[in-house]
Amino acid sequence: MSKQSLQYTVLARRFRPQNFSEVVGQEMVARALQNAIRGDRVAHAYLFTGARGVGKTSMARILAKALNCPNTQDGIPCGECEICQNIATGSDVDVLEIDGASNRGIDDIRSLRANVNVRSMRSKYKIYIIDEVHMLTKEAFNALLKTLEEPPPNVKFIFCTTEPNKLPDTILSRCQRFDFGYIEETSICERLRQIAEAEGVTVADDAIQLVARRAGGSMRDSQSIFDQLLSFGEDKLTAEGVHRILGTASDERLIELLDALMQQKRDVALSLFDAALISGVQLNELVDQLLNYLRDLSVVASGANDVTLLAISENNRESLQRQAEVWGIHTCLAAFQVLNEARNKMFRASHGRALVELALIRMSLLEDLDQLCAFVKSGGAVPAMAAAPRPAVSAAPVSAPAPPPREAPSRPEPAPQPAVDQKKIEKKNENQSVVASNSIESTPPARDLIPLRAGMESLLLSQLIENTGDLLKDSLKGVASIAISGPKQLDLQFSKSYNFAKQYCERPEMLVKLEAALEKLTGERAKIRLIVQEPAEAEEAADENNTLAQKKRVEKRDLAPAGDEFLQEALTVFNAQSVRVDVLKVKTEEKKEES
C-alpha cells in the first residue's frame, strides 16, 4: 500500500501495532508469546479472548510474523520484509485470515481440512487465524476437532473471540488460552497523544481523557472516536468540542443535576434536563452518563478512592465525595436501580424522555432511604402502631358531653361518662405495658422510641415490593402499614381482609425471599414478622359511641310523659327527641262528658 493511500486510511489501521513492544496494555501476553518463540515451545493452537478492540487480531498477526519472518531476532520480526508486509495487510498466501461469522458452516471447515495437508509455499508455517470463532456451528466444531488435536507439524491455529463461553470444552482443551484485559485509561491517553503528535493536531488534556473514558478500555474504540473528532478539522480539540460532537453532557452539568436531585429541587432538575437536551445532548447518552455517574457515586460512598471513575474526571472527585455524604450508599444504589429500570424500558417504548423525567422525580424522593436503613441496622425500635394510620372513628371527641335538647330542663351531667374515660385510659395503659414487656431486652430502657417520619414507611414498603417476585409482590399489596418493632426486626401489618395474603407470605420460602430483599435494601440481615392489624382503638370508640347513643335514648325517653308507653317506645325506635307534648286525648274525653 502506497503512502498516498495510507493517509486516507482510518487511524485504527494506520497505527495498528506491528511488533510485541507496540501492543498497549497486553504486556504479559506479548512476553509469554515472545518467550515461547525464543524457547521453541510454540503450541499448535492458541485462543485469544477478550473484549473488542483490545488487540487480539493484532497480536495474532504479530505472532504470525514472528513465526514466518526470515529475519526474526530474539522473537521479534523485522517488519520490513515482504512476508511481514503481506501479513500486516492480510494478503499473505501462507497466513489465512478467516471470518468465523461468514464461514461458519461444516462445508467451510471441510474445505479447511482439505487444505491443511498442503504445505506452505514460501514460509515455515501455514497459519490459520479464525476471528469470531464462537460463531461456528456445532457441526463445524466437531469437524475441526480431529485436525485441531493432531495437525500437521507445519500448521498453526490462532482463534480470536469475544465470547469464549460459547466454545465447546473439547475446543478449549486443545488450545492455549490467553485472556486480553481492558486497557487502562492512562495507556490510552498516552497512545492518543502520540497519534495527535504524529497528525500535527493540538488536543487538550481534558479532551484526551474524555475520549479515553468514552472508549471503555478499548483501544480501537478510542482511535475511532479520535478519528471522528479529527475529521471536523478544528485547530484545537477541547472538552467542550468533544461533548458537542459526541452529544454528551459536561461534568459540571451532571454535578448540577445530581445536586438538584439531592436537594429535592425537582423543578431545577427538570429544567437542567430540558436544557441539556436543547443544547444537543442525546437522550440515551445522557442516561448512560447518569448511570456511570451513580456508579462513581456508589464507589466513592463505599470508600474506594483508588478506583477509576467512569463518568467524570478525577478533578471532580471532591464533588462526588460531598454528594456521597449527602445520599449515602443505600440511596445511591436505589437511585441506580430506578434509573436502570427506566433505561431498560426505553428500548421498547417511544416515550423515552417521559420515562427518564419520571425516574428523576423518583430519585429526588429517596432522601430518607439511607436513614431508614440505618434504623434497621442499628436496631432502632418504634411502636408497632406508630406508622399505621389511625381510624377515622378515633378522631372524634368521645369524652365530650352531648348537647342538651332544646327546651329541655337543665339536669346534671350523667355519671357514667367519667367511667368511660377511665376505662379507656386503663385499657391503653394495659396495651402499653404489653408492648413494653414484649420489647427486646437489648434495647436500652432509657432510649426514646423513634417513630417513622411521614412518608418513610411507604417508601420502604414500595422498595421492598419492587425487589420481590410477581406473586409475592401481589400479596404484599395487602400490607396496611410497617413498623420497626425491635432490633433488626420489621413488622408487616396486614388488614383482616388480607389474611390469605398474610398466610402466603408466612411460608418459609416466602419469608426467606422477603428477608433477602430487605437485606438487599439495608445491607444487613433483619427479621420480618407478619401480624394482623387489630383495630383496638376503633372498637373502643365504637363501644363509647354506643354508650352515648344509649344514654341519649334514655334522655329522650325521660322527656315523654311517664304514663305514655307508646310515645316512649316510638322515641326509642326512631331515635327521636320529644320537643313538645300536647295532651289532646284528655281534651277529647272532656268534650264527650259535657255532651
C-alpha positions as CSV (number, residue, x, y, z in Angstrom):
1,M,0.0,0.0,0.0
2,S,1.4,3.3,-1.0
3,K,2.0,6.3,1.3
4,Q,-0.6,8.3,-0.6
5,S,-3.3,5.7,0.1
6,L,-2.2,5.3,3.7
7,Q,-3.0,8.9,4.6
8,Y,-6.7,8.3,3.9
9,T,-6.8,5.1,6.0
10,V,-8.6,5.2,9.3
11,L,-6.4,5.7,12.4
12,A,-7.1,2.2,13.8
13,R,-5.4,0.7,10.8
14,R,-2.6,3.2,10.3
15,F,-1.5,3.0,13.9
16,R,-2.0,-0.8,14.4
17,P,0.9,-2.3,16.4
18,Q,3.5,-4.1,14.3
19,N,5.5,-5.9,17.0
20,F,5.2,-7.1,20.5
21,S,6.5,-4.0,22.1
22,E,3.9,-1.8,20.4
23,V,0.9,-3.7,21.8
24,V,-0.6,-1.4,24.6
25,G,-2.0,-2.9,27.7
26,Q,-1.2,-6.6,26.9
27,E,2.4,-6.8,28.0
28,M,2.1,-10.1,29.8
29,V,0.6,-11.9,26.7
30,A,3.3,-10.4,24.5
31,R,6.0,-11.5,26.8
32,A,4.7,-15.1,27.0
33,L,4.4,-15.5,23.3
34,Q,7.9,-14.0,22.7
35,N,9.4,-16.3,25.3
36,A,7.7,-19.3,23.6
37,I,9.3,-18.4,20.3
38,R,12.7,-17.9,21.9
39,G,12.5,-21.3,23.5
40,D,10.9,-23.1,20.5
41,R,7.8,-24.1,22.6
42,V,5.1,-22.7,20.2
43,A,1.8,-24.6,20.6
44,H,-0.2,-25.8,17.7
45,A,-3.3,-23.8,18.6
46,Y,-3.9,-20.6,20.5
47,L,-7.1,-19.0,21.8
48,F,-7.1,-15.2,22.3
49,T,-10.1,-14.0,24.3
50,G,-11.2,-10.5,25.4
51,A,-13.4,-7.5,24.7
52,R,-13.5,-5.7,21.4
53,G,-10.6,-3.6,20.4
54,V,-8.0,-4.8,22.9
55,G,-5.5,-6.2,20.4
56,K,-6.5,-9.9,19.7
57,T,-6.2,-9.8,16.0
58,S,-3.2,-7.5,16.0
59,M,-1.4,-9.9,18.4
60,A,-2.3,-12.9,16.1
61,R,-0.7,-11.1,13.1
62,I,2.4,-10.2,15.1
63,L,2.7,-13.9,16.2
64,A,2.3,-15.0,12.6
65,K,5.0,-12.6,11.5
66,A,7.3,-13.7,14.3
67,L,6.9,-17.3,13.2
68,N,7.4,-16.8,9.4
69,C,9.7,-13.8,9.2
70,P,13.1,-14.9,7.9
71,N,14.8,-12.1,9.8
72,T,13.3,-12.8,13.2
73,Q,15.7,-11.9,16.0
74,D,15.0,-12.8,19.7
75,G,11.4,-13.5,18.8
76,I,10.9,-10.1,17.2
77,P,10.0,-9.8,13.4
78,C,11.8,-7.3,11.3
79,G,8.6,-5.8,9.9
80,E,10.3,-4.7,6.7
81,C,10.5,-7.9,4.6
82,E,7.9,-8.9,2.0
83,I,6.4,-11.6,4.3
84,C,5.9,-9.1,7.2
85,Q,4.4,-6.5,4.9
86,N,1.9,-9.0,3.4
87,I,0.9,-10.4,6.8
88,A,0.3,-6.8,8.0
89,T,-2.1,-6.2,5.2
90,G,-3.7,-9.6,5.3
91,S,-2.6,-10.7,1.9
92,D,0.0,-13.4,2.6
93,V,-0.6,-16.8,1.0
94,D,0.5,-18.8,4.0
95,V,-1.4,-16.8,6.6
96,L,-5.1,-17.2,6.1
97,E,-7.5,-15.0,8.0
98,I,-11.0,-16.4,8.1
99,D,-14.1,-14.6,9.4
100,G,-15.9,-17.1,11.6
101,A,-19.2,-15.3,11.2
102,S,-19.2,-15.6,7.4
103,N,-17.5,-19.1,7.1
104,R,-19.3,-20.9,9.9
105,G,-20.7,-23.9,8.2
106,I,-19.4,-27.5,8.1
107,D,-18.6,-27.2,4.4
108,D,-16.2,-24.3,5.1
109,I,-14.4,-26.4,7.8
110,R,-14.2,-29.4,5.4
111,S,-12.5,-27.2,2.9
112,L,-10.1,-26.0,5.6
113,R,-9.3,-29.7,6.5
114,A,-8.7,-30.5,2.8
115,N,-6.1,-27.7,2.5
116,V,-4.4,-28.3,5.8
117,N,-2.2,-31.0,4.5
118,V,-1.0,-28.8,1.6
119,R,2.4,-27.4,2.6
120,S,3.1,-23.7,2.9
121,M,4.5,-22.1,-0.3
122,R,7.4,-20.0,1.0
123,S,7.1,-19.7,4.8
124,K,7.9,-22.1,7.6
125,Y,4.4,-22.4,8.9
126,K,0.9,-22.3,7.4
127,I,-1.2,-20.3,9.9
128,Y,-4.9,-20.1,10.2
129,I,-6.3,-17.0,12.0
130,I,-10.1,-17.5,12.7
131,D,-11.7,-14.4,14.0
132,E,-15.0,-14.6,16.0
133,V,-14.6,-18.3,16.2
134,H,-17.6,-18.7,18.5
135,M,-19.8,-18.1,15.5
136,L,-19.0,-21.5,14.1
137,T,-21.8,-24.1,14.2
138,K,-21.7,-27.2,16.4
139,E,-21.1,-29.4,13.3
140,A,-18.2,-27.2,12.2
141,F,-16.6,-27.5,15.6
142,N,-17.0,-31.3,15.5
143,A,-15.4,-31.4,12.1
144,L,-12.5,-29.3,13.3
145,L,-11.7,-31.4,16.4
146,K,-9.5,-34.1,14.8
147,T,-7.5,-31.6,12.8
148,L,-7.1,-29.3,15.8
149,E,-5.9,-32.2,18.0
150,E,-3.3,-33.6,15.6
151,P,-2.5,-31.0,12.9
152,P,0.4,-31.4,10.6
153,P,3.7,-30.1,12.1
154,N,3.8,-27.0,9.9
155,V,0.3,-25.8,10.7
156,K,-0.7,-23.4,13.5
157,F,-4.2,-22.2,14.5
158,I,-5.0,-18.9,16.2
159,F,-8.5,-18.4,17.3
160,C,-9.9,-15.0,18.4
161,T,-13.2,-14.5,20.1
162,T,-15.1,-12.1,22.4
163,E,-17.3,-14.8,23.9
164,P,-15.2,-17.9,24.9
165,N,-18.2,-19.3,26.9
166,K,-19.8,-20.3,23.6
167,L,-16.9,-22.5,22.6
168,P,-17.2,-26.3,23.3
169,D,-15.0,-27.6,26.1
170,T,-13.4,-30.0,23.5
171,I,-12.1,-27.0,21.6
172,L,-10.9,-25.1,24.7
173,S,-9.0,-28.1,26.0
174,R,-7.0,-28.3,22.7
175,C,-5.8,-24.7,22.8
176,Q,-3.5,-22.5,24.9
177,R,-5.7,-19.7,26.1
178,F,-4.7,-16.1,26.7
179,D,-7.2,-13.6,28.1
180,F,-6.8,-10.0,27.0
181,G,-7.8,-7.5,29.7
182,Y,-9.2,-3.9,29.3
183,I,-6.6,-1.3,28.6
184,E,-6.0,1.3,31.3
185,E,-7.1,4.9,30.7
186,T,-3.6,6.3,31.2
187,S,-2.3,3.9,28.5
188,I,-5.0,5.0,26.0
189,C,-4.3,8.7,26.8
190,E,-0.6,8.2,26.1
191,R,-1.3,6.5,22.8
192,L,-3.7,9.2,21.7
193,R,-1.1,11.9,22.5
194,Q,1.3,10.0,20.2
195,I,-1.3,9.9,17.4
196,A,-2.1,13.6,17.9
197,E,1.6,14.5,17.7
198,A,2.0,12.4,14.5
199,E,-1.0,14.0,12.9
200,G,0.1,17.5,13.9
201,V,-3.1,18.3,15.9
202,T,-3.3,20.2,19.2
203,V,-5.6,18.4,21.7
204,A,-6.3,19.5,25.2
205,D,-5.5,17.0,28.0
206,D,-9.1,17.0,29.3
207,A,-10.3,16.2,25.8
208,I,-8.0,13.2,25.5
209,Q,-9.1,12.0,28.9
210,L,-12.7,12.3,27.8
211,V,-12.1,10.2,24.7
212,A,-10.3,7.6,26.8
213,R,-13.1,7.3,29.3
214,R,-15.6,7.1,26.4
215,A,-13.7,4.2,24.9
216,G,-14.3,2.0,27.9
217,G,-10.9,0.2,27.8
218,S,-10.9,-0.4,24.1
219,M,-8.0,1.0,22.1
220,R,-9.8,0.6,18.7
221,D,-12.9,2.5,20.0
222,S,-10.7,5.3,21.3
223,Q,-8.9,5.6,17.9
224,S,-12.2,5.5,16.0
225,I,-13.7,8.3,18.2
226,F,-10.4,10.3,17.9
227,D,-10.6,9.9,14.1
228,Q,-14.1,11.2,14.1
229,L,-13.0,14.3,16.1
230,L,-10.1,14.9,13.7
231,S,-12.4,14.8,10.7
232,F,-14.1,18.0,11.8
233,G,-10.9,19.9,11.1
234,E,-10.7,22.1,14.2
235,D,-7.3,23.6,15.0
236,K,-7.5,22.6,18.7
237,L,-9.7,20.0,20.2
238,T,-11.2,20.9,23.6
239,A,-13.5,19.0,26.0
240,E,-16.4,21.3,25.1
241,G,-15.9,20.4,21.4
242,V,-15.8,16.7,22.2
243,H,-19.1,16.9,24.2
244,R,-20.7,18.8,21.3
245,I,-19.6,16.4,18.7
246,L,-20.4,13.2,20.7
247,G,-23.7,14.5,22.1
248,T,-22.7,14.1,25.7
249,A,-23.1,16.3,28.8
250,S,-20.2,18.0,30.6
251,D,-19.1,17.1,34.1
252,E,-20.4,20.3,35.5
253,R,-23.9,19.7,34.1
254,L,-24.0,16.2,35.6
255,I,-22.9,17.6,39.0
256,E,-25.6,20.3,39.0
257,L,-28.3,17.8,38.0
258,L,-27.4,15.5,40.9
259,D,-27.2,18.4,43.3
260,A,-30.7,19.4,42.4
261,L,-32.0,15.9,42.9
262,M,-30.3,15.6,46.3
263,Q,-31.8,19.0,47.4
264,Q,-35.3,17.8,46.2
265,K,-35.4,20.8,43.8
266,R,-37.4,18.9,41.2
267,D,-38.2,22.0,39.1
268,V,-34.5,22.8,38.9
269,A,-33.6,19.2,38.0
270,L,-36.2,19.0,35.2
271,S,-35.1,22.4,33.9
272,L,-31.4,21.3,33.7
273,F,-32.5,18.1,32.0
274,D,-34.5,20.0,29.4
275,A,-31.6,22.5,28.8
276,A,-29.2,19.6,28.2
277,L,-31.5,18.1,25.6
278,I,-31.9,21.5,23.9
279,S,-28.2,22.1,23.8
280,G,-27.7,18.9,21.7
281,V,-27.1,16.2,24.4
282,Q,-28.5,12.9,23.2
283,L,-31.1,11.3,25.5
284,N,-29.5,7.8,25.5
285,E,-26.0,9.2,26.0
286,L,-27.2,11.4,28.9
287,V,-28.9,8.4,30.6
288,D,-25.7,6.3,30.2
289,Q,-23.7,9.1,31.7
290,L,-26.0,9.4,34.7
291,L,-25.8,5.6,35.2
292,N,-22.0,5.8,35.2
293,Y,-22.2,8.8,37.5
294,L,-24.3,6.9,40.0
295,R,-21.8,4.1,39.7
296,D,-19.0,6.5,40.5
297,L,-21.1,7.9,43.4
298,S,-21.6,4.4,44.8
299,V,-17.8,3.7,44.5
300,V,-16.9,6.9,46.4
301,A,-19.6,6.2,49.0
302,S,-18.0,2.8,49.6
303,G,-14.7,4.4,50.3
304,A,-12.9,3.0,47.2
305,N,-10.9,6.2,46.4
306,D,-8.4,4.4,44.2
307,V,-11.0,3.0,41.7
308,T,-11.1,4.7,38.3
309,L,-14.1,7.0,37.6
310,L,-16.2,6.4,34.5
311,A,-18.4,9.4,34.2
312,I,-16.3,12.4,35.2
313,S,-12.7,13.3,35.5
314,E,-10.5,12.8,38.6
315,N,-10.5,16.6,39.2
316,N,-14.2,16.4,40.3
317,R,-13.8,13.6,42.8
318,E,-14.3,16.1,45.7
319,S,-17.8,16.9,44.4
320,L,-18.5,13.1,44.4
321,Q,-17.3,12.8,47.9
322,R,-19.6,15.7,49.0
323,Q,-22.6,14.2,47.3
324,A,-21.8,10.7,48.6
325,E,-22.0,12.1,52.2
326,V,-25.5,13.5,51.5
327,W,-27.1,10.4,49.9
328,G,-25.1,7.5,51.3
329,I,-24.5,4.1,49.7
330,H,-28.1,2.8,50.1
331,T,-29.7,5.8,48.4
332,C,-27.1,5.7,45.6
333,L,-27.9,2.1,44.9
334,A,-31.6,2.7,45.0
335,A,-31.2,5.7,42.5
336,F,-29.1,3.5,40.2
337,Q,-31.9,0.8,40.3
338,V,-34.6,3.4,39.5
339,L,-32.7,4.9,36.5
340,N,-31.6,1.5,35.2
341,E,-35.2,0.3,35.2
342,A,-36.1,3.4,33.1
343,R,-33.2,2.7,30.8
344,N,-34.4,-0.9,30.2
345,K,-37.9,0.3,29.4
346,M,-36.6,2.9,26.9
347,F,-35.7,0.1,24.4
348,R,-39.3,-0.9,23.8
349,A,-41.1,2.5,24.4
350,S,-41.5,5.6,22.2
351,H,-41.8,8.0,25.2
352,G,-38.2,7.7,26.5
353,R,-38.0,11.2,27.7
354,A,-41.1,10.9,29.9
355,L,-39.6,7.7,31.4
356,V,-36.4,9.5,32.3
357,E,-38.1,12.5,33.8
358,L,-40.3,10.3,36.0
359,A,-37.2,8.4,37.0
360,L,-35.5,11.7,38.0
361,I,-38.6,12.6,40.1
362,R,-38.5,9.3,41.8
363,M,-34.8,9.7,42.5
364,S,-35.5,13.0,44.3
365,L,-37.8,11.2,46.7
366,L,-35.1,8.9,48.0
367,E,-33.7,11.2,50.7
368,D,-34.9,9.2,53.7
369,L,-34.0,5.7,52.5
370,D,-30.5,5.7,53.9
371,Q,-31.8,7.0,57.3
372,L,-34.4,4.3,57.4
373,C,-31.8,1.6,56.6
374,A,-29.7,2.9,59.4
375,F,-32.7,2.5,61.8
376,V,-33.0,-1.2,60.8
377,K,-29.2,-1.9,61.1
378,S,-28.8,-0.1,64.4
379,G,-31.8,-1.8,66.0
380,G,-33.9,1.3,66.4
381,A,-37.4,0.4,67.9
382,V,-40.6,2.1,67.2
383,P,-44.2,1.4,68.4
384,A,-45.9,-1.2,66.2
385,M,-48.8,1.1,65.5
386,A,-46.8,4.3,65.1
387,A,-46.7,4.0,61.3
388,A,-50.3,2.7,61.0
389,P,-53.0,5.3,60.1
390,R,-55.3,5.9,62.9
391,P,-59.0,5.0,62.3
392,A,-61.3,7.9,61.5
393,V,-63.6,7.0,64.3
394,S,-60.9,7.6,66.9
395,A,-60.6,11.2,65.8
396,A,-64.0,12.1,67.3
397,P,-64.0,13.6,70.8
398,V,-65.5,10.7,72.7
399,S,-65.4,12.3,76.1
400,A,-67.3,15.5,75.0
401,P,-70.9,15.6,76.5
402,A,-73.9,15.5,74.2
403,P,-75.6,18.9,73.6
404,P,-78.8,19.3,75.7
405,P,-82.1,19.2,73.8
406,R,-84.0,22.4,73.1
407,E,-86.5,23.5,75.7
408,A,-85.4,20.6,78.0
409,P,-84.9,21.3,81.7
410,S,-81.3,21.5,82.8
411,R,-80.0,18.5,84.6
412,P,-76.6,17.4,85.9
413,E,-74.1,15.7,83.7
414,P,-74.6,11.9,83.5
415,A,-72.4,10.0,85.9
416,P,-71.3,7.1,83.5
417,Q,-69.2,9.5,81.3
418,P,-66.2,9.7,83.5
419,A,-66.3,5.9,83.9
420,V,-65.9,5.6,80.1
421,D,-62.8,7.8,80.1
422,Q,-61.3,5.9,83.0
423,K,-61.9,2.6,81.3
424,K,-60.3,3.8,78.1
425,I,-57.2,5.1,80.0
426,E,-56.9,1.8,81.8
427,K,-57.1,-0.2,78.6
428,K,-54.5,1.9,76.9
429,N,-52.1,1.6,79.8
430,E,-52.6,-2.2,79.7
431,N,-51.8,-2.3,76.0
432,Q,-48.7,-0.1,76.5
433,S,-47.5,-2.4,79.3
434,V,-47.9,-5.5,77.0
435,V,-45.9,-3.8,74.3
436,A,-43.2,-2.8,76.7
437,S,-43.0,-6.4,78.1
438,N,-42.6,-7.8,74.6
439,S,-39.7,-5.5,73.7
440,I,-36.2,-6.9,73.1
441,E,-34.0,-6.9,76.2
442,S,-31.1,-5.4,74.3
443,T,-33.0,-2.1,73.7
444,P,-31.9,0.5,76.3
445,P,-34.8,1.2,78.6
446,A,-34.0,4.9,78.8
447,R,-33.9,5.3,75.0
448,D,-36.8,7.1,73.4
449,L,-38.7,5.3,70.6
450,I,-38.0,6.9,67.2
451,P,-41.2,7.0,65.1
452,L,-41.1,6.7,61.4
453,R,-41.5,10.0,59.7
454,A,-44.4,10.7,57.4
455,G,-43.9,9.0,54.0
456,M,-40.9,7.0,55.2
457,E,-42.9,3.8,55.8
458,S,-44.5,3.9,52.3
459,L,-41.0,4.5,50.8
460,L,-39.6,1.4,52.4
461,L,-42.6,-0.7,51.6
462,S,-42.5,0.3,47.9
463,Q,-38.8,-0.5,47.7
464,L,-39.5,-3.9,49.3
465,I,-42.3,-4.7,46.9
466,E,-40.1,-3.8,43.9
467,N,-37.4,-6.3,45.0
468,T,-39.8,-9.3,45.2
469,G,-41.4,-11.6,42.6
470,D,-44.8,-11.2,41.0
471,L,-46.8,-13.5,43.3
472,L,-45.1,-12.2,46.4
473,K,-45.5,-8.6,45.1
474,D,-49.3,-9.0,44.8
475,S,-49.5,-10.4,48.3
476,L,-47.5,-7.5,49.8
477,K,-50.1,-5.1,48.5
478,G,-52.3,-6.2,51.4
479,V,-49.8,-4.7,53.9
480,A,-51.6,-1.8,55.7
481,S,-48.5,-0.4,57.5
482,I,-45.0,-1.3,58.5
483,A,-43.0,-0.5,61.7
484,I,-39.7,-1.3,63.3
485,S,-40.7,-3.1,66.5
486,G,-37.2,-4.1,67.8
487,P,-33.5,-4.5,67.0
488,K,-33.3,-5.8,63.4
489,Q,-37.0,-6.6,63.3
490,L,-39.5,-5.2,60.9
491,D,-43.3,-5.7,61.3
492,L,-45.6,-6.0,58.3
493,Q,-49.1,-5.4,59.4
494,F,-51.9,-6.9,57.2
495,S,-55.6,-5.9,57.4
496,K,-58.0,-8.6,58.4
497,S,-59.4,-8.7,54.9
498,Y,-56.0,-9.8,53.6
499,N,-55.5,-12.8,55.9
500,F,-55.0,-15.1,52.9
501,A,-52.1,-12.8,51.6
502,K,-50.6,-12.9,55.1
503,Q,-50.7,-16.7,55.1
504,Y,-49.0,-16.9,51.7
505,C,-46.2,-14.6,52.9
506,E,-45.8,-16.7,56.1
507,R,-44.5,-19.7,54.1
508,P,-40.8,-20.4,54.9
509,E,-39.6,-19.9,51.4
510,M,-41.5,-16.6,51.1
511,L,-40.1,-15.3,54.4
512,V,-36.6,-16.1,53.1
513,K,-37.3,-14.1,49.9
514,L,-38.7,-11.2,52.0
515,E,-35.7,-11.1,54.3
516,A,-33.3,-11.4,51.4
517,A,-35.0,-8.4,49.7
518,L,-34.8,-6.4,53.0
519,E,-31.1,-7.3,53.3
520,K,-30.5,-6.1,49.8
521,L,-32.0,-2.7,50.7
522,T,-30.5,-2.3,54.2
523,G,-27.2,-4.1,53.7
524,E,-27.7,-6.2,56.9
525,R,-29.8,-9.3,57.8
526,A,-33.1,-8.5,59.6
527,K,-36.1,-10.5,60.8
528,I,-39.6,-9.9,59.4
529,R,-42.7,-10.5,61.4
530,L,-46.1,-10.7,59.9
531,I,-49.1,-9.6,62.1
532,V,-52.7,-8.8,61.6
533,Q,-53.7,-5.2,62.3
534,E,-56.1,-5.1,65.3
535,P,-58.3,-2.0,65.2
536,A,-58.4,-1.8,69.0
537,E,-59.0,2.0,69.2
538,A,-61.8,1.8,66.6
539,E,-63.6,-0.9,68.7
540,E,-63.2,1.3,71.8
541,A,-64.6,4.3,70.1
542,A,-67.5,2.3,68.7
543,D,-68.3,1.0,72.2
544,E,-68.2,4.5,73.6
545,N,-70.4,5.8,70.8
546,N,-72.9,3.1,71.5
547,T,-72.9,4.0,75.2
548,L,-73.5,7.7,74.3
549,A,-76.3,6.7,71.9
550,Q,-77.9,4.6,74.6
551,K,-77.7,7.5,77.0
552,K,-79.3,9.8,74.5
553,R,-82.1,7.4,74.0
554,V,-82.7,7.3,77.8
555,E,-82.7,11.1,78.0
556,K,-85.2,11.3,75.1
557,R,-87.5,8.8,76.8
558,D,-87.4,10.8,80.0
559,L,-88.9,13.8,78.2
560,A,-92.1,11.9,77.4
561,P,-94.9,11.6,80.0
562,A,-94.3,8.8,82.4
563,G,-97.6,7.0,81.7
564,D,-97.4,7.2,77.8
565,E,-95.6,3.9,77.0
566,F,-96.5,4.3,73.2
567,L,-94.6,7.6,72.9
568,Q,-91.6,6.3,74.8
569,E,-91.4,3.3,72.5
570,A,-91.7,5.5,69.4
571,L,-88.9,7.8,70.6
572,T,-86.6,4.8,71.3
573,V,-87.3,3.1,67.9
574,F,-86.9,6.2,65.7
575,N,-84.1,7.7,67.8
576,A,-86.2,10.8,68.0
577,Q,-86.5,13.7,70.5
578,S,-89.6,15.0,72.1
579,V,-89.8,18.8,71.7
580,R,-93.4,19.5,72.8
581,V,-96.2,17.3,74.2
582,D,-99.8,18.3,73.7
583,V,-102.3,16.2,75.6
584,L,-105.1,16.0,73.1
585,K,-106.6,12.8,74.4
586,V,-107.7,14.5,77.7
587,K,-109.5,17.4,76.0
588,T,-111.4,15.0,73.7
589,E,-112.7,13.0,76.7
590,E,-113.9,16.2,78.5
591,K,-116.0,17.2,75.4
592,K,-117.6,13.8,75.4
593,E,-118.6,14.1,79.1
594,E,-120.2,17.6,78.5
595,S,-122.3,16.2,75.7
